[in-house]
Amino acid sequence: MDQVFSAVGPLLRHVRARDAMRGDRQRIQPAPIGAGDVDWPHLHSNLQHAGYNGWITVDPTQLPDRPAAAKAGLSFLLS
């Protein structure tokens, strides 16, 4: 991930935040932000190092309770 951000980080214009975890038979399952496999502190560090200061959109579209997942994701990202 570090190499990708070094190469394209300055070109980022928008970030869409989603999380997921590897489920049964290695299938990817959507998860609320902070409950999945994404290393958010490392991702945030890469965004800062790349100089990104744009929007981060919380995108819980594949979760059953989208409003609650959006609020929980925002809370997690702001903590």
mmCIF file of the N, C-alpha and C atoms, coordinates in Angstrom:
data_MODEL
# 
_entry.id   MODEL 
# 
loop_
_atom_site.group_PDB 
_atom_site.id 
_atom_site.type_symbol 
_atom_site.label_atom_id 
_atom_site.label_alt_id 
_atom_site.label_comp_id 
_atom_site.label_asym_id 
_atom_site.label_entity_id 
_atom_site.label_seq_id 
_atom_site.pdbx_PDB_ins_code 
_atom_site.Cartn_x 
_atom_site.Cartn_y 
_atom_site.Cartn_z 
_atom_site.occupancy 
_atom_site.B_iso_or_equiv 
_atom_site.pdbx_formal_charge 
_atom_site.auth_seq_id 
_atom_site.auth_comp_id 
_atom_site.auth_asym_id 
_atom_site.auth_atom_id 
_atom_site.pdbx_PDB_model_num 
ATOM 1   N N  . MET A 1 1  ? 0.824   -1.188  0.000  1.00 0.00 ? 1  MET A N  1 
ATOM 2   C CA . MET A 1 1  ? 0.000   0.000   0.000  1.00 0.00 ? 1  MET A CA 1 
ATOM 3   C C  . MET A 1 1  ? 0.873   1.258   0.000  1.00 0.00 ? 1  MET A C  1 
ATOM 4   N N  . ASP A 1 2  ? 1.997   1.204   0.718  1.00 0.00 ? 2  ASP A N  1 
ATOM 5   C CA . ASP A 1 2  ? 2.879   2.373   0.786  1.00 0.00 ? 2  ASP A CA 1 
ATOM 6   C C  . ASP A 1 2  ? 3.402   2.752   -0.592 1.00 0.00 ? 2  ASP A C  1 
ATOM 7   N N  . GLN A 1 3  ? 3.767   1.773   -1.407 1.00 0.00 ? 3  GLN A N  1 
ATOM 8   C CA . GLN A 1 3  ? 4.282   2.054   -2.751 1.00 0.00 ? 3  GLN A CA 1 
ATOM 9   C C  . GLN A 1 3  ? 3.209   2.670   -3.632 1.00 0.00 ? 3  GLN A C  1 
ATOM 10  N N  . VAL A 1 4  ? 1.983   2.190   -3.503 1.00 0.00 ? 4  VAL A N  1 
ATOM 11  C CA . VAL A 1 4  ? 0.881   2.750   -4.290 1.00 0.00 ? 4  VAL A CA 1 
ATOM 12  C C  . VAL A 1 4  ? 0.671   4.213   -3.926 1.00 0.00 ? 4  VAL A C  1 
ATOM 13  N N  . PHE A 1 5  ? 0.636   4.518   -2.633 1.00 0.00 ? 5  PHE A N  1 
ATOM 14  C CA . PHE A 1 5  ? 0.428   5.897   -2.206 1.00 0.00 ? 5  PHE A CA 1 
ATOM 15  C C  . PHE A 1 5  ? 1.592   6.787   -2.616 1.00 0.00 ? 5  PHE A C  1 
ATOM 16  N N  . SER A 1 6  ? 2.797   6.268   -2.600 1.00 0.00 ? 6  SER A N  1 
ATOM 17  C CA . SER A 1 6  ? 3.947   7.062   -3.033 1.00 0.00 ? 6  SER A CA 1 
ATOM 18  C C  . SER A 1 6  ? 3.815   7.432   -4.503 1.00 0.00 ? 6  SER A C  1 
ATOM 19  N N  . ALA A 1 7  ? 3.273   6.512   -5.284 1.00 0.00 ? 7  ALA A N  1 
ATOM 20  C CA . ALA A 1 7  ? 3.159   6.751   -6.725 1.00 0.00 ? 7  ALA A CA 1 
ATOM 21  C C  . ALA A 1 7  ? 1.962   7.617   -7.101 1.00 0.00 ? 7  ALA A C  1 
ATOM 22  N N  . VAL A 1 8  ? 0.809   7.360   -6.491 1.00 0.00 ? 8  VAL A N  1 
ATOM 23  C CA . VAL A 1 8  ? -0.408  8.047   -6.926 1.00 0.00 ? 8  VAL A CA 1 
ATOM 24  C C  . VAL A 1 8  ? -1.033  8.948   -5.872 1.00 0.00 ? 8  VAL A C  1 
ATOM 25  N N  . GLY A 1 9  ? -0.504  8.961   -4.666 1.00 0.00 ? 9  GLY A N  1 
ATOM 26  C CA . GLY A 1 9  ? -1.083  9.768   -3.594 1.00 0.00 ? 9  GLY A CA 1 
ATOM 27  C C  . GLY A 1 9  ? -1.343  11.213  -3.957 1.00 0.00 ? 9  GLY A C  1 
ATOM 28  N N  . PRO A 1 10 ? -0.380  11.889  -4.595 1.00 0.00 ? 10 PRO A N  1 
ATOM 29  C CA . PRO A 1 10 ? -0.620  13.285  -4.942 1.00 0.00 ? 10 PRO A CA 1 
ATOM 30  C C  . PRO A 1 10 ? -1.727  13.486  -5.982 1.00 0.00 ? 10 PRO A C  1 
ATOM 31  N N  . LEU A 1 11 ? -2.133  12.437  -6.654 1.00 0.00 ? 11 LEU A N  1 
ATOM 32  C CA . LEU A 1 11 ? -3.176  12.546  -7.671 1.00 0.00 ? 11 LEU A CA 1 
ATOM 33  C C  . LEU A 1 11 ? -4.584  12.329  -7.113 1.00 0.00 ? 11 LEU A C  1 
ATOM 34  N N  . LEU A 1 12 ? -4.679  11.894  -5.856 1.00 0.00 ? 12 LEU A N  1 
ATOM 35  C CA . LEU A 1 12 ? -5.988  11.614  -5.259 1.00 0.00 ? 12 LEU A CA 1 
ATOM 36  C C  . LEU A 1 12 ? -6.830  12.877  -5.169 1.00 0.00 ? 12 LEU A C  1 
ATOM 37  N N  . ARG A 1 13 ? -8.096  12.728  -5.537 1.00 0.00 ? 13 ARG A N  1 
ATOM 38  C CA . ARG A 1 13 ? -9.015  13.863  -5.458 1.00 0.00 ? 13 ARG A CA 1 
ATOM 39  C C  . ARG A 1 13 ? -10.220 13.574  -4.568 1.00 0.00 ? 13 ARG A C  1 
ATOM 40  N N  . HIS A 1 14 ? -10.470 12.293  -4.307 1.00 0.00 ? 14 HIS A N  1 
ATOM 41  C CA . HIS A 1 14 ? -11.617 11.905  -3.491 1.00 0.00 ? 14 HIS A CA 1 
ATOM 42  C C  . HIS A 1 14 ? -11.353 10.507  -2.938 1.00 0.00 ? 14 HIS A C  1 
ATOM 43  N N  . VAL A 1 15 ? -11.759 10.271  -1.693 1.00 0.00 ? 15 VAL A N  1 
ATOM 44  C CA . VAL A 1 15 ? -11.598 8.960   -1.068 1.00 0.00 ? 15 VAL A CA 1 
ATOM 45  C C  . VAL A 1 15 ? -12.963 8.477   -0.601 1.00 0.00 ? 15 VAL A C  1 
ATOM 46  N N  . ARG A 1 16 ? -13.287 7.248   -0.951 1.00 0.00 ? 16 ARG A N  1 
ATOM 47  C CA . ARG A 1 16 ? -14.542 6.620   -0.539 1.00 0.00 ? 16 ARG A CA 1 
ATOM 48  C C  . ARG A 1 16 ? -14.200 5.571   0.504  1.00 0.00 ? 16 ARG A C  1 
ATOM 49  N N  . ALA A 1 17 ? -14.713 5.730   1.716  1.00 0.00 ? 17 ALA A N  1 
ATOM 50  C CA . ALA A 1 17 ? -14.390 4.840   2.829  1.00 0.00 ? 17 ALA A CA 1 
ATOM 51  C C  . ALA A 1 17 ? -15.398 3.705   2.918  1.00 0.00 ? 17 ALA A C  1 
ATOM 52  N N  . ARG A 1 18 ? -14.868 2.487   2.823  1.00 0.00 ? 18 ARG A N  1 
ATOM 53  C CA . ARG A 1 18 ? -15.652 1.275   3.008  1.00 0.00 ? 18 ARG A CA 1 
ATOM 54  C C  . ARG A 1 18 ? -14.777 0.277   3.746  1.00 0.00 ? 18 ARG A C  1 
ATOM 55  N N  . ASP A 1 19 ? -15.375 -0.690  4.366  1.00 0.00 ? 19 ASP A N  1 
ATOM 56  C CA . ASP A 1 19 ? -14.607 -1.727  5.048  1.00 0.00 ? 19 ASP A CA 1 
ATOM 57  C C  . ASP A 1 19 ? -15.207 -3.073  4.671  1.00 0.00 ? 19 ASP A C  1 
ATOM 58  N N  . ALA A 1 20 ? -14.421 -4.114  4.864  1.00 0.00 ? 20 ALA A N  1 
ATOM 59  C CA . ALA A 1 20 ? -14.868 -5.468  4.548  1.00 0.00 ? 20 ALA A CA 1 
ATOM 60  C C  . ALA A 1 20 ? -13.999 -6.459  5.296  1.00 0.00 ? 20 ALA A C  1 
ATOM 61  N N  . MET A 1 21 ? -14.464 -7.685  5.336  1.00 0.00 ? 21 MET A N  1 
ATOM 62  C CA . MET A 1 21 ? -13.666 -8.752  5.943  1.00 0.00 ? 21 MET A CA 1 
ATOM 63  C C  . MET A 1 21 ? -13.794 -10.002 5.076  1.00 0.00 ? 21 MET A C  1 
ATOM 64  N N  . ARG A 1 22 ? -12.761 -10.811 5.155  1.00 0.00 ? 22 ARG A N  1 
ATOM 65  C CA . ARG A 1 22 ? -12.779 -12.069 4.408  1.00 0.00 ? 22 ARG A CA 1 
ATOM 66  C C  . ARG A 1 22 ? -13.665 -13.052 5.164  1.00 0.00 ? 22 ARG A C  1 
ATOM 67  N N  . GLY A 1 23 ? -14.682 -13.571 4.467  1.00 0.00 ? 23 GLY A N  1 
ATOM 68  C CA . GLY A 1 23 ? -15.632 -14.456 5.108  1.00 0.00 ? 23 GLY A CA 1 
ATOM 69  C C  . GLY A 1 23 ? -15.458 -15.900 4.683  1.00 0.00 ? 23 GLY A C  1 
ATOM 70  N N  . ASP A 1 24 ? -16.550 -16.606 4.701  1.00 0.00 ? 24 ASP A N  1 
ATOM 71  C CA . ASP A 1 24 ? -16.582 -18.011 4.344  1.00 0.00 ? 24 ASP A CA 1 
ATOM 72  C C  . ASP A 1 24 ? -16.068 -18.231 2.923  1.00 0.00 ? 24 ASP A C  1 
ATOM 73  N N  . ARG A 1 25 ? -15.233 -19.228 2.743  1.00 0.00 ? 25 ARG A N  1 
ATOM 74  C CA . ARG A 1 25 ? -14.636 -19.573 1.442  1.00 0.00 ? 25 ARG A CA 1 
ATOM 75  C C  . ARG A 1 25 ? -13.883 -18.399 0.823  1.00 0.00 ? 25 ARG A C  1 
ATOM 76  N N  . GLN A 1 26 ? -13.299 -17.557 1.692  1.00 0.00 ? 26 GLN A N  1 
ATOM 77  C CA . GLN A 1 26 ? -12.482 -16.418 1.273  1.00 0.00 ? 26 GLN A CA 1 
ATOM 78  C C  . GLN A 1 26 ? -13.277 -15.345 0.518  1.00 0.00 ? 26 GLN A C  1 
ATOM 79  N N  . ARG A 1 27 ? -14.569 -15.354 0.632  1.00 0.00 ? 27 ARG A N  1 
ATOM 80  C CA . ARG A 1 27 ? -15.399 -14.332 -0.018 1.00 0.00 ? 27 ARG A CA 1 
ATOM 81  C C  . ARG A 1 27 ? -15.350 -13.061 0.818  1.00 0.00 ? 27 ARG A C  1 
ATOM 82  N N  . ILE A 1 28 ? -15.342 -11.927 0.165  1.00 0.00 ? 28 ILE A N  1 
ATOM 83  C CA . ILE A 1 28 ? -15.291 -10.632 0.838  1.00 0.00 ? 28 ILE A CA 1 
ATOM 84  C C  . ILE A 1 28 ? -16.703 -10.238 1.262  1.00 0.00 ? 28 ILE A C  1 
ATOM 85  N N  . GLN A 1 29 ? -16.854 -9.894  2.542  1.00 0.00 ? 29 GLN A N  1 
ATOM 86  C CA . GLN A 1 29 ? -18.135 -9.487  3.099  1.00 0.00 ? 29 GLN A CA 1 
ATOM 87  C C  . GLN A 1 29 ? -18.053 -8.036  3.554  1.00 0.00 ? 29 GLN A C  1 
ATOM 88  N N  . PRO A 1 30 ? -18.992 -7.184  3.149  1.00 0.00 ? 30 PRO A N  1 
ATOM 89  C CA . PRO A 1 30 ? -18.991 -5.806  3.626  1.00 0.00 ? 30 PRO A CA 1 
ATOM 90  C C  . PRO A 1 30 ? -19.095 -5.761  5.147  1.00 0.00 ? 30 PRO A C  1 
ATOM 91  N N  . ALA A 1 31 ? -18.471 -4.757  5.744  1.00 0.00 ? 31 ALA A N  1 
ATOM 92  C CA . ALA A 1 31 ? -18.492 -4.588  7.201  1.00 0.00 ? 31 ALA A CA 1 
ATOM 93  C C  . ALA A 1 31 ? -18.545 -3.098  7.517  1.00 0.00 ? 31 ALA A C  1 
ATOM 94  N N  . PRO A 1 32 ? -19.078 -2.748  8.674  1.00 0.00 ? 32 PRO A N  1 
ATOM 95  C CA . PRO A 1 32 ? -19.024 -1.341  9.084  1.00 0.00 ? 32 PRO A CA 1 
ATOM 96  C C  . PRO A 1 32 ? -17.570 -0.889  9.215  1.00 0.00 ? 32 PRO A C  1 
ATOM 97  N N  . ILE A 1 33 ? -17.320 0.364   8.958  1.00 0.00 ? 33 ILE A N  1 
ATOM 98  C CA . ILE A 1 33 ? -15.964 0.908   9.067  1.00 0.00 ? 33 ILE A CA 1 
ATOM 99  C C  . ILE A 1 33 ? -15.456 0.680   10.485 1.00 0.00 ? 33 ILE A C  1 
ATOM 100 N N  . GLY A 1 34 ? -14.277 0.100   10.565 1.00 0.00 ? 34 GLY A N  1 
ATOM 101 C CA . GLY A 1 34 ? -13.672 -0.211  11.846 1.00 0.00 ? 34 GLY A CA 1 
ATOM 102 C C  . GLY A 1 34 ? -13.913 -1.645  12.286 1.00 0.00 ? 34 GLY A C  1 
ATOM 103 N N  . ALA A 1 35 ? -14.856 -2.341  11.658 1.00 0.00 ? 35 ALA A N  1 
ATOM 104 C CA . ALA A 1 35 ? -15.155 -3.718  12.023 1.00 0.00 ? 35 ALA A CA 1 
ATOM 105 C C  . ALA A 1 35 ? -14.583 -4.713  11.030 1.00 0.00 ? 35 ALA A C  1 
ATOM 106 N N  . GLY A 1 36 ? -13.960 -4.216  9.966  1.00 0.00 ? 36 GLY A N  1 
ATOM 107 C CA . GLY A 1 36 ? -13.427 -5.096  8.934  1.00 0.00 ? 36 GLY A CA 1 
ATOM 108 C C  . GLY A 1 36 ? -11.917 -5.218  9.005  1.00 0.00 ? 36 GLY A C  1 
ATOM 109 N N  . ASP A 1 37 ? -11.332 -5.572  7.887  1.00 0.00 ? 37 ASP A N  1 
ATOM 110 C CA . ASP A 1 37 ? -9.903  -5.860  7.808  1.00 0.00 ? 37 ASP A CA 1 
ATOM 111 C C  . ASP A 1 37 ? -9.042  -4.664  7.377  1.00 0.00 ? 37 ASP A C  1 
ATOM 112 N N  . VAL A 1 38 ? -9.646  -3.528  7.073  1.00 0.00 ? 38 VAL A N  1 
ATOM 113 C CA . VAL A 1 38 ? -8.867  -2.361  6.647  1.00 0.00 ? 38 VAL A CA 1 
ATOM 114 C C  . VAL A 1 38 ? -8.070  -1.815  7.838  1.00 0.00 ? 38 VAL A C  1 
ATOM 115 N N  . ASP A 1 39 ? -6.813  -1.547  7.608  1.00 0.00 ? 39 ASP A N  1 
ATOM 116 C CA . ASP A 1 39 ? -5.939  -0.947  8.632  1.00 0.00 ? 39 ASP A CA 1 
ATOM 117 C C  . ASP A 1 39 ? -6.093  0.572   8.525  1.00 0.00 ? 39 ASP A C  1 
ATOM 118 N N  . TRP A 1 40 ? -7.112  1.098   9.176  1.00 0.00 ? 40 TRP A N  1 
ATOM 119 C CA . TRP A 1 40 ? -7.445  2.516   9.050  1.00 0.00 ? 40 TRP A CA 1 
ATOM 120 C C  . TRP A 1 40 ? -6.336  3.454   9.512  1.00 0.00 ? 40 TRP A C  1 
ATOM 121 N N  . PRO A 1 41 ? -5.664  3.203   10.629 1.00 0.00 ? 41 PRO A N  1 
ATOM 122 C CA . PRO A 1 41 ? -4.574  4.109   11.010 1.00 0.00 ? 41 PRO A CA 1 
ATOM 123 C C  . PRO A 1 41 ? -3.471  4.170   9.941  1.00 0.00 ? 41 PRO A C  1 
ATOM 124 N N  . HIS A 1 42 ? -3.131  3.043   9.350  1.00 0.00 ? 42 HIS A N  1 
ATOM 125 C CA . HIS A 1 42 ? -2.102  3.023   8.308  1.00 0.00 ? 42 HIS A CA 1 
ATOM 126 C C  . HIS A 1 42 ? -2.589  3.753   7.049  1.00 0.00 ? 42 HIS A C  1 
ATOM 127 N N  . LEU A 1 43 ? -3.844  3.508   6.676  1.00 0.00 ? 43 LEU A N  1 
ATOM 128 C CA . LEU A 1 43 ? -4.408  4.195   5.515  1.00 0.00 ? 43 LEU A CA 1 
ATOM 129 C C  . LEU A 1 43 ? -4.439  5.705   5.753  1.00 0.00 ? 43 LEU A C  1 
ATOM 130 N N  . HIS A 1 44 ? -4.866  6.126   6.932  1.00 0.00 ? 44 HIS A N  1 
ATOM 131 C CA . HIS A 1 44 ? -4.914  7.555   7.264  1.00 0.00 ? 44 HIS A CA 1 
ATOM 132 C C  . HIS A 1 44 ? -3.513  8.164   7.215  1.00 0.00 ? 44 HIS A C  1 
ATOM 133 N N  . SER A 1 45 ? -2.538  7.447   7.727  1.00 0.00 ? 45 SER A N  1 
ATOM 134 C CA . SER A 1 45 ? -1.151  7.917   7.683  1.00 0.00 ? 45 SER A CA 1 
ATOM 135 C C  . SER A 1 45 ? -0.683  8.093   6.244  1.00 0.00 ? 45 SER A C  1 
ATOM 136 N N  . ASN A 1 46 ? -1.015  7.147   5.382  1.00 0.00 ? 46 ASN A N  1 
ATOM 137 C CA . ASN A 1 46 ? -0.640  7.269   3.970  1.00 0.00 ? 46 ASN A CA 1 
ATOM 138 C C  . ASN A 1 46 ? -1.314  8.466   3.310  1.00 0.00 ? 46 ASN A C  1 
ATOM 139 N N  . LEU A 1 47 ? -2.582  8.692   3.645  1.00 0.00 ? 47 LEU A N  1 
ATOM 140 C CA . LEU A 1 47 ? -3.278  9.856   3.083  1.00 0.00 ? 47 LEU A CA 1 
ATOM 141 C C  . LEU A 1 47 ? -2.618  11.152  3.536  1.00 0.00 ? 47 LEU A C  1 
ATOM 142 N N  . GLN A 1 48 ? -2.276  11.240  4.810  1.00 0.00 ? 48 GLN A N  1 
ATOM 143 C CA . GLN A 1 48 ? -1.610  12.439  5.314  1.00 0.00 ? 48 GLN A CA 1 
ATOM 144 C C  . GLN A 1 48 ? -0.251  12.632  4.646  1.00 0.00 ? 48 GLN A C  1 
ATOM 145 N N  . HIS A 1 49 ? 0.514   11.565  4.542  1.00 0.00 ? 49 HIS A N  1 
ATOM 146 C CA . HIS A 1 49 ? 1.843   11.646  3.936  1.00 0.00 ? 49 HIS A CA 1 
ATOM 147 C C  . HIS A 1 49 ? 1.760   12.069  2.469  1.00 0.00 ? 49 HIS A C  1 
ATOM 148 N N  . ALA A 1 50 ? 0.683   11.675  1.788  1.00 0.00 ? 50 ALA A N  1 
ATOM 149 C CA . ALA A 1 50 ? 0.486   12.056  0.391  1.00 0.00 ? 50 ALA A CA 1 
ATOM 150 C C  . ALA A 1 50 ? -0.010  13.492  0.257  1.00 0.00 ? 50 ALA A C  1 
ATOM 151 N N  . GLY A 1 51 ? -0.325  14.143  1.379  1.00 0.00 ? 51 GLY A N  1 
ATOM 152 C CA . GLY A 1 51 ? -0.816  15.517  1.330  1.00 0.00 ? 51 GLY A CA 1 
ATOM 153 C C  . GLY A 1 51 ? -2.294  15.612  1.013  1.00 0.00 ? 51 GLY A C  1 
ATOM 154 N N  . TYR A 1 52 ? -3.024  14.513  1.162  1.00 0.00 ? 52 TYR A N  1 
ATOM 155 C CA . TYR A 1 52 ? -4.454  14.528  0.857  1.00 0.00 ? 52 TYR A CA 1 
ATOM 156 C C  . TYR A 1 52 ? -5.205  15.299  1.932  1.00 0.00 ? 52 TYR A C  1 
ATOM 157 N N  . ASN A 1 53 ? -6.004  16.274  1.520  1.00 0.00 ? 53 ASN A N  1 
ATOM 158 C CA . ASN A 1 53 ? -6.822  17.030  2.463  1.00 0.00 ? 53 ASN A CA 1 
ATOM 159 C C  . ASN A 1 53 ? -8.229  17.233  1.924  1.00 0.00 ? 53 ASN A C  1 
ATOM 160 N N  . GLY A 1 54 ? -8.642  16.300  1.071  1.00 0.00 ? 54 GLY A N  1 
ATOM 161 C CA . GLY A 1 54 ? -9.976  16.373  0.478  1.00 0.00 ? 54 GLY A CA 1 
ATOM 162 C C  . GLY A 1 54 ? -11.005 15.603  1.288  1.00 0.00 ? 54 GLY A C  1 
ATOM 163 N N  . TRP A 1 55 ? -12.120 15.373  0.650  1.00 0.00 ? 55 TRP A N  1 
ATOM 164 C CA . TRP A 1 55 ? -13.235 14.686  1.279  1.00 0.00 ? 55 TRP A CA 1 
ATOM 165 C C  . TRP A 1 55 ? -12.957 13.196  1.433  1.00 0.00 ? 55 TRP A C  1 
ATOM 166 N N  . ILE A 1 56 ? -13.506 12.627  2.495  1.00 0.00 ? 56 ILE A N  1 
ATOM 167 C CA . ILE A 1 56 ? -13.585 11.183  2.667  1.00 0.00 ? 56 ILE A CA 1 
ATOM 168 C C  . ILE A 1 56 ? -15.060 10.868  2.835  1.00 0.00 ? 56 ILE A C  1 
ATOM 169 N N  . THR A 1 57 ? -15.624 10.152  1.866  1.00 0.00 ? 57 THR A N  1 
ATOM 170 C CA . THR A 1 57 ? -17.045 9.829   1.884  1.00 0.00 ? 57 THR A CA 1 
ATOM 171 C C  . THR A 1 57 ? -17.256 8.462   2.509  1.00 0.00 ? 57 THR A C  1 
ATOM 172 N N  . VAL A 1 58 ? -18.065 8.388   3.546  1.00 0.00 ? 58 VAL A N  1 
ATOM 173 C CA . VAL A 1 58 ? -18.425 7.113   4.164  1.00 0.00 ? 58 VAL A CA 1 
ATOM 174 C C  . VAL A 1 58 ? -19.497 6.479   3.282  1.00 0.00 ? 58 VAL A C  1 
ATOM 175 N N  . ASP A 1 59 ? -19.216 5.255   2.791  1.00 0.00 ? 59 ASP A N  1 
ATOM 176 C CA . ASP A 1 59 ? -20.088 4.608   1.804  1.00 0.00 ? 59 ASP A CA 1 
ATOM 177 C C  . ASP A 1 59 ? -20.557 3.234   2.297  1.00 0.00 ? 59 ASP A C  1 
ATOM 178 N N  . PRO A 1 60 ? -21.634 3.189   3.095  1.00 0.00 ? 60 PRO A N  1 
ATOM 179 C CA . PRO A 1 60 ? -22.116 1.909   3.622  1.00 0.00 ? 60 PRO A CA 1 
ATOM 180 C C  . PRO A 1 60 ? -23.209 1.274   2.758  1.00 0.00 ? 60 PRO A C  1 
ATOM 181 N N  . THR A 1 61 ? -23.180 1.486   1.452  1.00 0.00 ? 61 THR A N  1 
ATOM 182 C CA . THR A 1 61 ? -24.303 1.083   0.597  1.00 0.00 ? 61 THR A CA 1 
ATOM 183 C C  . THR A 1 61 ? -24.607 -0.406  0.623  1.00 0.00 ? 61 THR A C  1 
ATOM 184 N N  . GLN A 1 62 ? -23.642 -1.253  0.952  1.00 0.00 ? 62 GLN A N  1 
ATOM 185 C CA . GLN A 1 62 ? -23.902 -2.694  0.943  1.00 0.00 ? 62 GLN A CA 1 
ATOM 186 C C  . GLN A 1 62 ? -24.263 -3.241  2.321  1.00 0.00 ? 62 GLN A C  1 
ATOM 187 N N  . LEU A 1 63 ? -24.460 -2.373  3.285  1.00 0.00 ? 63 LEU A N  1 
ATOM 188 C CA . LEU A 1 63 ? -24.808 -2.821  4.632  1.00 0.00 ? 63 LEU A CA 1 
ATOM 189 C C  . LEU A 1 63 ? -26.308 -2.673  4.863  1.00 0.00 ? 63 LEU A C  1 
ATOM 190 N N  . PRO A 1 64 ? -26.907 -3.536  5.684  1.00 0.00 ? 64 PRO A N  1 
ATOM 191 C CA . PRO A 1 64 ? -28.361 -3.517  5.847  1.00 0.00 ? 64 PRO A CA 1 
ATOM 192 C C  . PRO A 1 64 ? -28.917 -2.243  6.483  1.00 0.00 ? 64 PRO A C  1 
ATOM 193 N N  . ASP A 1 65 ? -28.270 -1.698  7.500  1.00 0.00 ? 65 ASP A N  1 
ATOM 194 C CA . ASP A 1 65 ? -28.750 -0.474  8.149  1.00 0.00 ? 65 ASP A CA 1 
ATOM 195 C C  . ASP A 1 65 ? -27.790 0.652   7.779  1.00 0.00 ? 65 ASP A C  1 
ATOM 196 N N  . ARG A 1 66 ? -27.985 1.207   6.594  1.00 0.00 ? 66 ARG A N  1 
ATOM 197 C CA . ARG A 1 66 ? -27.052 2.204   6.058  1.00 0.00 ? 66 ARG A CA 1 
ATOM 198 C C  . ARG A 1 66 ? -26.930 3.451   6.918  1.00 0.00 ? 66 ARG A C  1 
ATOM 199 N N  . PRO A 1 67 ? -28.026 4.036   7.440  1.00 0.00 ? 67 PRO A N  1 
ATOM 200 C CA . PRO A 1 67 ? -27.858 5.225   8.278  1.00 0.00 ? 67 PRO A CA 1 
ATOM 201 C C  . PRO A 1 67 ? -27.019 4.952   9.528  1.00 0.00 ? 67 PRO A C  1 
ATOM 202 N N  . ALA A 1 68 ? -27.278 3.835   10.204 1.00 0.00 ? 68 ALA A N  1 
ATOM 203 C CA . ALA A 1 68 ? -26.508 3.513   11.407 1.00 0.00 ? 68 ALA A CA 1 
ATOM 204 C C  . ALA A 1 68 ? -25.053 3.237   11.057 1.00 0.00 ? 68 ALA A C  1 
ATOM 205 N N  . ALA A 1 69 ? -24.812 2.540   9.938  1.00 0.00 ? 69 ALA A N  1 
ATOM 206 C CA . ALA A 1 69 ? -23.440 2.243   9.519  1.00 0.00 ? 69 ALA A CA 1 
ATOM 207 C C  . ALA A 1 69 ? -22.700 3.526   9.149  1.00 0.00 ? 69 ALA A C  1 
ATOM 208 N N  . ALA A 1 70 ? -23.389 4.477   8.537  1.00 0.00 ? 70 ALA A N  1 
ATOM 209 C CA . ALA A 1 70 ? -22.756 5.751   8.183  1.00 0.00 ? 70 ALA A CA 1 
ATOM 210 C C  . ALA A 1 70 ? -22.372 6.526   9.435  1.00 0.00 ? 70 ALA A C  1 
ATOM 211 N N  . LYS A 1 71 ? -23.269 6.577   10.411 1.00 0.00 ? 71 LYS A N  1 
ATOM 212 C CA . LYS A 1 71 ? -22.958 7.287   11.661 1.00 0.00 ? 71 LYS A CA 1 
ATOM 213 C C  . LYS A 1 71 ? -21.809 6.619   12.396 1.00 0.00 ? 71 LYS A C  1 
ATOM 214 N N  . ALA A 1 72 ? -21.824 5.292   12.477 1.00 0.00 ? 72 ALA A N  1 
ATOM 215 C CA . ALA A 1 72 ? -20.761 4.567   13.163 1.00 0.00 ? 72 ALA A CA 1 
ATOM 216 C C  . ALA A 1 72 ? -19.436 4.751   12.436 1.00 0.00 ? 72 ALA A C  1 
ATOM 217 N N  . GLY A 1 73 ? -19.465 4.733   11.111 1.00 0.00 ? 73 GLY A N  1 
ATOM 218 C CA . GLY A 1 73 ? -18.239 4.928   10.325 1.00 0.00 ? 73 GLY A CA 1 
ATOM 219 C C  . GLY A 1 73 ? -17.669 6.315   10.516 1.00 0.00 ? 73 GLY A C  1 
ATOM 220 N N  . LEU A 1 74 ? -18.518 7.314   10.507 1.00 0.00 ? 74 LEU A N  1 
ATOM 221 C CA . LEU A 1 74 ? -18.059 8.682   10.727 1.00 0.00 ? 74 LEU A CA 1 
ATOM 222 C C  . LEU A 1 74 ? -17.451 8.818   12.123 1.00 0.00 ? 74 LEU A C  1 
ATOM 223 N N  . SER A 1 75 ? -18.132 8.264   13.100 1.00 0.00 ? 75 SER A N  1 
ATOM 224 C CA . SER A 1 75 ? -17.626 8.318   14.470 1.00 0.00 ? 75 SER A CA 1 
ATOM 225 C C  . SER A 1 75 ? -16.243 7.641   14.571 1.00 0.00 ? 75 SER A C  1 
ATOM 226 N N  . PHE A 1 76 ? -16.105 6.483   13.933 1.00 0.00 ? 76 PHE A N  1 
ATOM 227 C CA . PHE A 1 76 ? -14.829 5.770   13.959 1.00 0.00 ? 76 PHE A CA 1 
ATOM 228 C C  . PHE A 1 76 ? -13.733 6.593   13.299 1.00 0.00 ? 76 PHE A C  1 
ATOM 229 N N  . LEU A 1 77 ? -14.009 7.166   12.144 1.00 0.00 ? 77 LEU A N  1 
ATOM 230 C CA . LEU A 1 77 ? -12.985 7.927   11.424 1.00 0.00 ? 77 LEU A CA 1 
ATOM 231 C C  . LEU A 1 77 ? -12.584 9.214   12.153 1.00 0.00 ? 77 LEU A C  1 
ATOM 232 N N  . LEU A 1 78 ? -13.499 9.785   12.908 1.00 0.00 ? 78 LEU A N  1 
ATOM 233 C CA . LEU A 1 78 ? -13.196 11.024  13.637 1.00 0.00 ? 78 LEU A CA 1 
ATOM 234 C C  . LEU A 1 78 ? -12.504 10.768  14.975 1.00 0.00 ? 78 LEU A C  1 
ATOM 235 N N  . SER A 1 79 ? -12.506 9.532   15.433 1.00 0.00 ? 79 SER A N  1 
ATOM 236 C CA . SER A 1 79 ? -11.884 9.231   16.742 1.00 0.00 ? 79 SER A CA 1 
ATOM 237 C C  . SER A 1 79 ? -10.384 9.051   16.634 1.00 0.00 ? 79 SER A C  1 
# 
